[in-house]
């Protein structure tokens, strides 16, 4: 005879009622799911990442601050202007990160590079403490500071895969209103370390000799070549003030010994050789 039948009726009823109250495994899982799911609560699965992607950062813009360490930090952190990084000119330079690289800093202003405007959206801005031009004299960049700047730039370039022609000065992207980082900024020395673009020097000398012998090309050619290498340049065929400003910015970057905005064989030889 079934053991259950031998039990007193009240005990059998109690046991059955407990068994009937136990939820099934499926019910338990459903209850668990219901308890964790909250409509309106966002849950994002980041376990799979798309292969086809790259950094939003394409341009690296260099500036000088025109003022000292303390004032530079105050301006860039408290006023209506900012940069991602600030490098001081102390004997042991300090690097401040003032804006996260994933966010937009306000450093470029009205600017253009290779036909792209709103450079702030796609760039990282690095401010370097340097007084710029004072009483007609340009302030040099200390060696210790430039070692720190080079290390910082190399790291940014590596992480974001920034192309050499997109490592620029503020004057390159805004030649009508900006002159920083100035003619003493060591572009050539940085280029030798793999930071930024430089030209083929023997080829530039060859082109310069040709221009010296055969005469300079016309202004329309100069304007077209400046546009080819990234600069926003008038295409009027006239050597106007705006075109001279662009040519001066180009000279400050690639031929800083003379940056008066006047075309000459050496400048145009460099321009033709630049790729």
Secondary structure, 3 states (H helix, E strand, C coil): CCHHHHCCHHHHHHHHHHHHHCCCHHHHHHHHHHHHCCCCCCCCCCCCCCCCCCCCCCEEEEEECCCCHHHHHHHHHHCCCCCCEEECCCCCCCEEECCCCCCCCCCCCCCEECCEECHHHHEEEEEECCCCEECCEECCCCHHHHHHHHHHHHHHHHHHCCCHHHEEEHHHHCCCCCCCCCCCCCHHHHHHCCCCCCCCHHHHHHHHHHHHHHCCCCHHHHHHHHHHCCCCCCCCCCCCHHHHHHHHHHHHHHCCCCCCCCCCHHHHHHHHHCC
